[in-house]
């Protein structure tokens, strides 16, 4: 296994080789949207990347896919199969196409969910026409992703909900789609019975400034819960921009002392945070899968989720491993959370069933075995098409 990755480069298992695919890294901290020096523009993909960013587009899916194709062209015979993780850039077509125009490598891609869904949700929650215009330009790359997805031989996705959205939004034929759920390491994500729960503590993992994650509705729900449980508090695993609209919402709801954002913590610390919480919440308006829901179940914490996207598919029937509420309904969210805070026995039962479900359905071994099975199928289909 070898990973081709652009900046910021991933941290990999020591058994996996990383081939760095350098780019301009225009969104790096602490200098996002930086202006590179002229000497850095030493390749046409760098000029492309800068031009798209400067015109409010998002260049990385296209630029990375072209650079990856060029890197693979230099080592065509080193690989049996290529697996794209939702870049869906134009470079993939050259990787898959037969020689002499392409590399002729067996290729498949994972689409966790179509980013077109993010685009719709963000546009629906945009405050004014200027923001909508900016979002339309930023999400322009989704048109490319649709064109590429329609031409790929095999696409993996993580849930039936995502499969239906890929068919609807990208127009991909069903017979080229396969479902392989992702998973967690249940030996790492586990209950910590010796660590005491903090009374009234809620926890969520969310990109704070992404409308689709529904954090604003959870904050409104928390304000309602605190009218009956003044000790209720929320730990948000995620970052918040300095100009985030959530800051004003927190102030209006008088939640400044009841909400804490944490970021950059280790998996082990996240497990401890789950162990300290009485209730974990996934308030998303839509999820293509939801690893945070699976992680919470694996940690044995009582869970409240919405019915957005694949969440019912992931957590199961309402009331067994989780309590489900409609997306975007702060009142229903508050009622579900308050009910669990007042019922320790029900919290314990949900945590036990959730842990059993996570271990049985969402192990990394099952994910790996199913993915390798897809590799074999794609390789065999590619070999069958080669001229004798």
BELJO-V356408 format. One record per residue. RES is the residue in one letter. PSI is psi in radians with two decimals (* if undefined). OMEGA is omega as a letter, one per 30 degrees, with the letter a starting at -180 (none if undefined). BURIAL is 1 if it has 9 or more other C-alpha atoms within 8 Angstrom, else 0. Layout:
res = (RES;RES)
psi = (PSI;PSI)
omega = (OMEGA;OMEGA)
burial = (BURIAL;BURIAL)
This chain:
res = (X;X;X;X;X;X;X;X;X;X;X;X;X;X;X;X;X;X;X;X;X;X;X;X;X;X;X;X;X;X;X;X;X;X;X;X;X;X;X;X;X;X;X;X;X;X;X;X;X;X;X;X;X;X;X;X;X;X;X;X;X;X;X;X;X;X;X;X;X;X;X;X;X;X;X;X;X;X;X;X;X;X;X;X;X;X;X;X;X;X;X;X;X;X;X;X;X;X;X;X;X;X;X;X;X;X;X;X;X;X;X;X;X;X;X;X;X;X;X;X;X;X;X;X;X;X;X;X;X;X;X;X;X;X;X;X;X;X;X;X;X;X;X;X;X;X;X;X;X;X;X;X;X;X;X;X;X;X;X;X;X;X;X;X;X;X;X;X;X;X;X;X;X;X;X;X;X;X;X;X;X;X;X;X;X;X;X;X;X;X;X;X;X;X;X;X;X;X;X;X;X;X;X;X;X;X;X;X;X;X;X;X;X;X;X;X;X;X;X;X;X;X;X;X;X;X;X;X;X;X;X;X;X;X;X;X;X;X;X;X;X;X;X;X;X;X;X;X;X;X;X;X;X;X;X;X;X;X;X;X;X;X;X;X;X;X;X;X;X;X;X;X;X;X;X;X;X;X;X;X;X;X;X;X;X;X;X;X;X;X;X;X;X;X;X;X;X;X;X;X;X;X;X;X;X;X;X;X;X;X;X;X;X;X;X;X;X;X;X;X;X;X;X;X;X;X;X;X;X;X;X;X;X;X;X;X;X;X;X;X;X;X;X;X;X;X;X;X;X;X;X;X;X;X;X;X;X;X;X;X;X;X;X;X;X;X;X;X;X;X;X;X;X;X;X;X;X;X;X;X;X;X;X;X;X;X;X;X)
psi = (2.30;2.39;2.24;2.02;2.50;3.01;2.56;2.26;2.44;2.70;2.10;2.80;2.51;-0.30;-0.12;2.23;2.46;2.14;1.95;2.34;1.56;2.52;-2.96;-0.30;0.98;-0.21;0.21;2.63;2.56;0.48;1.09;2.66;0.65;2.79;1.91;2.75;2.69;-0.63;-0.39;-0.33;1.04;0.23;2.58;-0.47;-0.49;-0.71;-0.73;-0.82;-0.82;-0.73;-0.75;-0.74;-0.70;-0.38;0.39;0.23;3.02;1.86;-0.24;-0.72;-0.77;-0.89;-0.77;-0.75;-0.64;-0.75;-0.69;-0.72;-0.74;-0.67;-0.71;-0.58;-0.55;-0.23;0.69;-0.66;0.12;-0.19;2.51;-0.53;2.60;2.33;1.97;2.35;1.25;0.50;-0.73;0.68;2.86;-0.50;-0.43;-0.56;-0.70;-0.57;-0.73;-0.56;2.54;2.74;2.72;-0.15;-0.47;-3.00;-0.39;0.48;2.41;2.32;2.47;2.82;2.59;2.27;1.88;-0.80;2.75;2.30;-0.23;-0.51;-0.77;-0.75;-0.81;-0.78;-0.77;-0.73;-0.67;-0.48;0.11;2.40;-0.39;3.07;-0.54;-0.77;-0.69;-0.70;-0.72;-0.76;-0.70;-0.70;-0.80;-0.77;0.26;-0.47;-0.29;-0.45;-0.72;-0.76;-0.63;-0.81;-0.75;-0.78;-0.64;-0.31;-0.06;2.51;-0.62;2.31;2.28;2.54;3.06;-0.10;2.83;-0.61;-0.82;-0.68;-0.80;-0.66;-0.61;-0.74;-0.78;-0.77;-0.67;-0.23;0.51;2.42;2.41;-0.59;-0.13;0.11;2.47;2.55;2.17;1.72;2.57;3.02;-2.97;2.79;1.80;-0.20;-0.40;-0.82;1.78;2.79;2.63;1.43;-0.46;-0.24;2.11;2.51;2.55;2.07;2.27;0.02;2.19;2.70;2.47;2.64;1.99;2.53;1.85;-0.61;0.33;2.02;-0.64;-0.40;-0.19;0.36;-0.57;-0.68;-0.60;-0.65;-0.74;-0.70;-0.71;-0.74;-0.70;-0.75;-0.67;-0.25;-0.44;-0.44;1.47;-0.30;-0.07;2.38;2.83;2.26;2.13;2.05;1.74;2.95;2.75;2.25;2.64;-0.58;0.40;2.36;-0.33;-0.46;-0.81;-0.67;-0.76;-0.72;-0.79;-0.59;0.01;0.81;0.19;-0.68;-0.09;-0.02;2.28;2.27;2.33;2.51;2.77;0.42;2.73;2.86;-0.69;-0.67;-0.63;-0.69;-0.71;-0.70;-0.69;-0.69;-0.51;-0.34;2.51;-0.52;2.34;2.53;2.34;1.67;0.30;2.54;-0.45;2.46;2.36;-0.41;-1.31;1.46;-0.68;-0.63;-0.75;-0.71;-0.74;-0.78;-0.77;-0.52;-0.02;0.51;2.50;2.43;2.38;2.24;2.88;3.09;0.35;2.20;-2.20;0.04;-0.77;-0.58;-0.66;-0.80;-0.23;-2.94;2.55;2.28;-0.11;-1.14;-0.21;2.79;2.24;2.43;2.80;2.55;2.55;0.30;1.63;-0.61;-0.80;-0.66;-0.76;-0.75;-0.72;-0.77;-0.82;-0.71;-0.69;-0.66;-0.49;-0.01;1.55;-0.61;-0.72;-0.67;-0.78;-0.71;-0.76;-0.74;-0.70;-0.84;-0.67;-0.76;-0.77;-0.72;-0.76;-0.77;-0.72;-0.61;-0.47;0.86;2.64;-0.50;-0.78;-0.72;-0.80;-0.79;-0.73;-0.65;-0.76;-0.64;-0.68;-0.65;-0.82;-0.75;-0.77;-0.69;-0.78;-0.69;-0.67;-0.74;-0.62;-0.44;-0.22;2.46;2.51;*)
omega = (l;a;l;a;l;a;f;a;a;l;a;l;a;a;a;a;l;l;a;l;a;l;a;l;a;a;a;l;g;a;l;a;a;l;a;l;a;a;l;a;a;l;a;l;l;l;l;a;a;a;l;l;a;l;l;l;l;a;a;l;l;a;a;a;l;l;l;l;l;l;l;a;l;a;a;a;l;a;l;a;l;a;l;l;l;l;l;l;a;l;a;a;l;l;a;a;a;l;g;a;a;a;l;l;l;a;l;a;l;l;a;l;a;l;l;l;l;a;a;a;a;l;a;a;l;a;a;a;l;l;l;l;l;a;l;l;a;a;l;a;a;l;l;a;l;a;a;a;a;a;a;a;a;l;l;l;a;a;l;l;l;l;a;l;l;l;a;a;a;a;l;l;a;a;l;a;l;l;l;a;l;a;l;l;a;l;l;l;a;l;l;a;a;a;a;l;l;a;l;a;l;l;l;l;a;l;a;a;l;a;a;a;l;a;l;l;l;l;l;l;l;l;l;a;a;l;l;l;a;l;a;a;a;l;l;l;a;a;l;l;l;a;a;l;l;l;l;l;l;l;a;a;a;a;a;a;a;a;l;l;l;a;l;a;a;l;a;l;l;l;l;l;l;a;a;a;l;a;l;a;l;a;a;l;l;l;l;l;l;l;l;l;l;l;l;l;a;l;l;l;l;a;l;l;l;l;a;l;a;a;l;l;a;a;l;a;l;l;l;l;a;l;a;l;l;l;l;a;a;l;l;l;l;a;l;a;a;l;l;l;a;a;a;l;l;l;a;a;l;a;a;a;l;l;l;a;a;a;a;a;a;l;l;l;l;l;a;a;l;l;l;l;l;l;a;a;a;l;a;l;l;a;a;a;a;l;a;none)
burial = (0;0;0;1;1;1;1;0;0;0;0;0;0;0;0;1;1;1;0;1;1;0;0;1;0;1;0;1;0;0;0;0;0;0;0;0;0;0;0;0;1;0;0;0;1;1;1;1;1;1;0;1;1;0;0;1;1;1;1;0;1;1;1;1;1;1;1;1;1;0;1;1;0;0;0;1;0;0;0;0;1;1;0;1;0;0;1;1;1;1;1;1;1;1;1;1;1;1;0;0;0;1;1;1;1;1;1;1;1;1;1;1;1;1;0;1;0;1;1;0;1;1;1;0;0;1;0;0;0;0;1;1;0;1;1;1;1;1;1;1;1;1;0;1;1;1;1;1;1;1;0;1;0;1;1;1;1;1;1;1;1;1;1;0;1;1;1;0;1;1;1;1;0;0;0;1;1;1;1;1;1;1;1;1;0;1;0;0;1;1;1;1;0;0;0;0;1;0;0;1;1;1;1;1;1;1;1;1;1;0;1;1;1;1;1;1;1;1;1;1;1;1;1;1;1;1;0;0;1;0;0;1;1;1;1;1;1;1;1;1;0;0;0;1;0;1;0;0;1;1;1;0;0;0;1;0;0;0;1;0;1;1;0;0;0;0;0;0;0;1;1;1;1;1;1;1;1;1;1;1;1;1;1;1;1;1;1;1;1;1;1;0;1;1;1;1;1;1;1;1;1;1;1;1;1;1;1;1;1;1;1;1;1;1;1;1;0;1;0;1;1;1;1;1;1;1;1;1;1;1;0;1;1;1;1;1;1;1;0;1;1;0;0;0;0;0;1;1;1;1;1;1;1;1;1;1;1;1;1;0;0;1;1;1;0;1;1;0;0;1;1;0;0;0;1;0;0;1;1;0;0;1;0;0;0;0;0;0)
